[in-house]
Amino acid sequence: MIEAVLFDLDDTLHDDTLAFHSAAERVANEVAAERSIDPRALYAAYIAEAEAFWKSLSPDAFGSPLAGLRARMWATALRSVGIDDVALAEQCGAAYNDYRRQYLRLWPGALELLVSLRARGCKLGLITNGMAETHREKIVLLELEGAFDEIFIADEVGMVKPDPRLFQLAARRLGVPPERCAMVGDRYERDVRGAHDAGMFTVWMNVRHETVPANAPAPGAIVTTIGEVEAALRLAPKEA
């Protein structure tokens, strides 16, 4: 029986891809208007740089202000379109952060799901590979600060998903054995594989309609919307 449910944040509880892409597009369009470059090329370069950073995130990145990291991402993107301007890169990073806040919205039904699970007696945890510098604010802006019993942010705990130790830490802090915990997340490698290796039931919120990697463990359940999660949790083994 599931006694605790852990959630990823970005693209699980809210549409982070929309916020991320929309903010980057606005910055690229503004730079293009001032510098007469192709906005699509700058936008694509930044998206590629940011996605590569988050995909390869490790504890080695902890301690570096995210604002500075984002400015460096924009600097690399700007150089790819022929602009070498550190001050402009810093302006892009600041504007990007401001714009991204404007697009933060929970998926419809996300808050209702959390309320329903808590009403059933489930403990709730949030596990994100984000940085506290921005994610503490994001949690407040999404009005989630009181929704969880425990929140685990990568640089605050010194670990990143899919490290099974991070999921095991979450289970200990919630006071629930891993086999009675479920993890809900949108990334197979980070969320599903890590939680599976920690002994948890997994719900893959497959918003990108991807396939399970070859020879990889199957998720306990696969959904495409947050509204399907509660029913999916009922598929967890009752004897756990």
N, C-alpha and C positions, 0 to 999 in steps of 0.2 A: 504494500500500500504506500502511495506517495504521501510523504509528510512535509516535504519542502520542495519548492520549485525555484530554480535559478533561471534568470533571464540575461541574455545579452542585451545591449542597449541599441546600438546603431543598426538600422534596417531590420530590427526585430520588434522593438516597441515604437519606433518612429521611422519615417522615410528619410534616412540620412543621405541616401544617394541623391534624392531630389535637392536637399539643402546644399550639399557639397557641390553638385554640378551647377546649380542655379547661381550660387555665389561666385564660382569660378568664371562662369560665362559673363556675369555682369562686370567683373574686374577686367576680363579680357577685352570686352567691348569698349570699356572706358580707355584702356591703354591704346587700343587700336585707333580710336578717334583722335587721340593726341599724337600718336607716333606713326600713323599711316602704315600699319602692319595688318596682316591677316588675323582677325580675331579668332578664327577657328583654329589656326595653327598654334596660337598662344594658349588657348583653352585646352586643346588636346595635349600640349606639352606639359601643362601644369597637372592635368588629370593623371597622366602617365607617371609623373614624378611623385605625386602624392600617393597614388596606389602602390607604387613600388616601395615607398617608405613604410606604409602601414603593413604591407605584406611581409616585409622582412624585419618588422619590429622585434627588438630584443632588449633585455635589460640594459645593454650598453648605451641605449638612447636616453635612459633616465638621467635626470640632472641637468639636461639641456632645456632651456625654456622653449616651449612649443612655438611661441611667437617668433623666436629666432630661427627655428627649424623651418617654419612656413615661409619666412622671408627668403631663406636659402633655396627652398623649392621654387619660389617665384623667380629668384635670380637665375636659376638653371633654366627655367622655362623661357625667361626673357632672352637669355643668351642664344637659345635655340632659334629665335626669330631675329637675331642680330642686334639685340639691345643689351649692353653691358652697363647697368646702372644700379648700384647698390641701394641708393636712396629710393629709387622707384620701386625696387623689389620690397623694401620695407613698407612703402605706402600700399603696395598691392596686398601684402600680408595683413595689414591693419584693416583695409577696406573689405577684404575677403572675410575676416572674422566678424565684422559688423554685419555684412550682408547675410552671412550664414545664419546668424541668430534670427533673422526675420523669417526664415523658412522652417523653423523648428515646429513640427506638429506631430502629436501622437497619431499612430494609426487609429482609425475609427474602431472602437471596441477595446482598445488596449487597457485603458483605465478600468473599464467595467470588468475585464478579465481579472485584473489584480484584486479588485474589490471582492469578486466572487470567490476567488481562491482563498483569500484571507477569511472570508465568511465561513468557508468550509473547514477552517482550522489549519490551513497550510502556512508554513513559514515561507517567506519570500526573500530572495537574494538577487542582487544585480552584479554581474561580472562583466567588466568591459576592459578591452585593451587600450582604451583611451587614456589620456593624461589628466590628472586632477586639475591642472591649470585651466582647462576648458570644460572638462566633463562635470565638475562640481556645479559650474554655472549652468551647463546644459540641463542637468537633472532638475535644477530649480526652475529654469525657463519652461521645461516640460511638465512642471508641477508634480514631480515624482519624489520629492525629497522625503515625504512621509509614507511612501508606498512600500518600502522595503525594511525588513528587519536588519539586514546587513548589506553594505555596498562595498564591492571590491574593485578598485581602480588600479590598473597595472603598476603605475609608478609608486603608488602608495603601499602596495604589498610586495613589490620587487619581483613580480613574476608576470608572465604573459601567457595567454592561451595559445597553444593547447597543452601547456604543462599540466599534467594530471595533479600535481601537487597544489595547484591553485584551486582546483575543484574540491580536492580533499580538505583544504583549508576552509573553504566555504562551508562544507558539510560540518566540520568540527565547530565552527563559529555559530552555526545554526543549531547545533546539538542534535543532528539527525545523521544516522549512518548513510554512507553514499548510496547504498542499494535502495534506500527509501527517498532518494532525491531524484528529481528530474531536471534536465537542462534543456532550455529552449533557446535556439539561436539560428541565425541565417547562414553562417559559414560552416561548411562541413568540416574542414580541417581544424579550425580554431575551436568551434563549439561542440560539434558532434564527436569527433574523434577524441578530443581531450577528455570530455565528460565520460565517454564510453570506457576509456582506459582507466578512469577513476572509479568505475563500477556503477555509474549512474544510468538511469533510463534517459533516452535522448529523444527530443522532438526537433526535427530539422524543419525550420520555417524556410522553405525553399522558394524564396521570392524570385530567384533568377532562373528557375526551372532547369537546374543543373542535374547531372546524374551522379550517383554514388561512384567514387573512384573504384577502379578495378581492384578486386581482392581486399577491399576495405570493409569493415563491419557495417552492417545495415543499421540505420537509425531505428529506434523503437517505433517511431511514427514520422510521417512526412506530411506537412501541411503547406499551404501557400499563403494563408492569411492568418492574422492573429485571432480571428473569430473561430478558427478551427482548433485552437490549441486545447481548450478545456476538454473537448471530446477526445482528443488524441491522448491526453493524460490518462484516460480511463483504460487505455490499452496496456498500461504498465502492469507487470506481474503482480497479482494480489498477494502472493506468498512472500514477497521480498520484505 
